[in-house]
Amino acid sequence: MPATIDLAKAHLSRVHGDITVIFSWFNDERAMFLVPHLRNGAPWYVLCESAAYTWDDMDANNIPTVVKKATRACEVLGIEPSPWNCKRIAGMIIDGLEDLIRMPSAPPKEYYRSSFGNMELRADGQTVAGEDIRIEKDGAMYG
């Protein structure tokens, strides 16, 4: 199954030095993308919402798991998995978890600027409601 990513519809982004954290959707699931924006062609680290609970650092028993995941994220991003880098990456992800779960479950729909008519609801000859007829844009799909 091909992956679909459309960063043009990103919900939020934050720059942390050489890494940009982008909150967008991956295969219709909320996701956090860690993108090393200063190195062209560098791989990205993607954390989907369904796996976000594994980054819980409030449980002392889970801290070794978070350290292991942060080390792996550093390796994926192509940076040295030093303790400082692991702490930095874990901090970016853990601080962004609240934004990840609060973002909308789907990107807002985009429509073409022009309308193709108007629709009215009438009762006894009086207009009760109305809206323009608009066609939704199909976004770019990468797969």
C-alpha positions in Angstrom: 0.0 0.0 0.0 1.6 3.3 -1.0 1.9 6.1 1.5 0.1 9.4 0.9 1.7 12.6 2.3 0.5 16.1 1.5 2.7 18.7 3.4 0.9 21.5 1.5 -2.0 21.0 3.9 0.2 20.9 7.0 -1.6 21.9 10.2 1.4 23.3 12.1 5.2 23.5 11.9 8.0 24.4 14.3 11.7 24.9 13.6 14.1 23.5 16.2 17.5 24.4 14.8 18.3 22.1 12.0 15.1 20.1 12.3 11.6 21.2 11.4 8.7 19.4 13.1 5.6 19.4 10.8 2.2 18.3 12.0 0.2 16.9 9.1 -1.5 13.7 8.0 0.0 10.4 6.8 -2.5 8.0 5.1 -5.4 9.9 6.7 -3.9 9.6 10.2 -2.5 12.5 12.3 1.3 12.4 12.2 4.4 14.3 13.3 7.2 14.6 10.7 10.7 15.4 11.8 12.5 16.9 8.7 16.2 17.9 8.7 15.7 21.0 6.5 19.4 22.0 6.3 20.5 18.7 4.6 19.0 18.0 1.2 17.9 14.4 0.6 18.1 13.5 4.3 15.5 11.0 5.5 12.6 12.0 7.6 11.3 10.5 10.9 7.5 10.1 10.9 5.5 9.4 14.1 1.9 8.5 13.6 -0.7 9.2 16.3 -1.3 5.4 16.7 2.3 5.0 18.0 2.5 8.3 20.0 1.6 6.6 23.3 5.0 4.7 23.2 6.7 8.1 23.8 5.1 8.5 27.2 7.9 9.7 29.5 5.7 10.1 32.6 6.1 6.4 33.5 9.6 5.7 34.9 9.4 2.1 33.5 9.0 3.5 29.9 12.0 5.8 30.0 14.4 3.1 28.5 11.9 2.7 25.7 11.9 6.4 25.0 15.7 6.5 25.0 15.8 3.5 22.6 13.3 5.2 20.3 15.1 8.5 20.4 18.3 6.8 19.5 16.6 5.1 16.5 15.1 8.4 15.5 18.6 10.0 15.4 19.9 7.2 13.3 17.0 7.6 10.9 17.5 11.3 10.6 21.2 10.8 10.0 22.5 12.6 13.1 24.8 11.2 15.7 22.8 9.4 18.5 24.7 11.2 21.2 22.9 11.7 24.6 22.4 15.4 23.8 20.9 14.7 20.3 18.7 11.9 21.8 17.4 14.2 24.5 16.8 17.0 21.9 14.8 14.7 19.6 12.9 13.2 22.5 12.1 16.7 23.7 10.8 17.7 20.3 8.5 14.7 20.1 7.3 14.7 23.7 6.6 18.5 23.6 4.7 18.0 20.3 2.4 15.2 21.5 -0.2 17.5 22.8 -0.4 19.4 19.5 -0.6 16.1 17.7 -3.6 14.8 19.5 -5.3 18.3 19.4 -5.0 18.8 15.7 -8.1 18.0 13.5 -8.6 14.4 12.5 -8.5 15.4 8.8 -7.2 18.4 6.9 -9.7 21.1 6.0 -11.4 20.7 2.6 -10.2 22.9 -0.1 -12.5 24.2 -2.8 -12.1 26.0 -6.2 -12.5 29.7 -5.8 -15.4 30.1 -8.2 -18.8 28.7 -7.6 -20.9 26.8 -10.0 -24.2 28.2 -9.0 -26.2 28.9 -5.9 -28.5 26.6 -3.9 -31.5 28.0 -2.0 -33.9 26.5 0.5 -37.3 28.2 0.4 -40.4 27.9 2.5 -43.6 29.6 1.4 -41.6 31.5 -1.3 -39.2 33.0 1.3 -35.5 32.1 1.2 -34.7 30.2 4.4 -31.1 29.2 3.6 -28.6 29.2 0.8 -25.1 28.5 -0.2 -22.8 28.5 -3.2 -22.2 25.2 -5.1 -18.5 24.6 -5.0 -16.3 21.7 -6.1 -13.7 20.3 -3.8 -10.1 20.2 -5.0 -8.3 16.9 -5.3 -5.0 17.4 -3.5 -1.6 16.0 -4.6 -1.1 12.4 -3.8 2.3 10.8 -3.6 2.6 7.0 -3.6 
